[in-house]
Amino acid sequence: MWSSPTSGNLFVGSVLRGIAAALEQRGFMALIAETQDDHDRLRVTLENLLSRRVDAIIATGARTGDEIPLQAVSRSGTPSC
């Protein structure tokens, strides 16, 4: 799963395609969530993904205030970066 604050950045599209291609080669599928730079959306998205027991989480664009939901991911044991 990929959680991004804004997919409007042209660079993000290339990164997403690369991640999706690498995952597909290994039998996985990328799930993408747009948080729109909103702390609450990030929290809800991460909670939802953790409850669904995703294999891993990749989060980009973390900013001040995102530490608490990101720490929850770390504590869950779900691989993340």
C-alpha positions in Angstrom: 0.0 0.0 0.0 1.2 3.5 -0.8 -0.1 6.5 1.2 0.7 9.8 -0.4 -0.2 13.3 0.7 -0.6 14.5 -2.9 -0.6 12.6 -6.1 -0.6 16.0 -8.1 3.2 15.9 -8.1 4.3 14.6 -11.5 7.2 12.7 -9.9 4.8 10.7 -7.8 3.2 9.0 -10.8 6.6 7.6 -12.0 7.4 6.4 -8.5 4.0 4.7 -8.2 4.3 3.0 -11.6 7.8 1.7 -10.6 6.5 0.4 -7.2 3.5 -1.3 -8.8 5.6 -3.0 -11.5 8.1 -4.3 -8.9 5.3 -5.6 -6.7 3.4 -7.3 -9.6 6.6 -9.1 -10.6 6.6 -10.6 -7.1 2.9 -11.5 -7.0 1.7 -8.5 -5.0 -0.7 -5.7 -5.9 -0.3 -2.0 -4.9 -3.1 -0.3 -3.2 -2.9 3.5 -3.3 -4.5 6.0 -0.9 -4.5 9.8 -1.3 -4.4 11.6 2.1 -4.6 15.2 0.7 -2.1 16.4 3.3 -4.8 15.7 6.0 -3.6 14.2 9.3 -7.0 12.7 10.0 -7.2 11.1 6.5 -3.7 9.6 7.1 -4.7 8.2 10.5 -8.0 6.7 9.1 -6.2 5.3 6.1 -3.5 3.7 8.1 -5.9 2.3 10.6 -8.0 0.8 7.8 -5.1 -0.8 6.1 -3.7 -2.3 9.4 -7.2 -3.7 10.1 -7.1 -5.4 6.7 -3.6 -6.9 7.5 -1.8 -5.6 4.4 1.6 -7.0 3.8 3.5 -3.7 3.9 3.0 0.1 3.9 5.0 2.7 2.0 4.2 6.3 3.1 5.6 9.4 1.5 5.6 13.1 2.3 5.2 12.6 6.1 5.3 15.9 7.9 5.2 17.2 11.4 2.2 15.8 13.2 2.2 12.5 11.3 4.4 10.8 13.9 1.6 9.3 15.9 -0.2 7.3 13.1 3.2 6.3 11.6 4.3 5.0 15.0 1.2 2.9 15.2 2.2 1.3 12.0 5.7 0.6 13.4 4.2 -0.9 16.5 1.9 -3.2 14.5 4.8 -5.1 13.1 3.7 -4.4 9.5 6.8 -3.7 7.4 6.8 0.0 6.5 9.1 2.6 5.0 
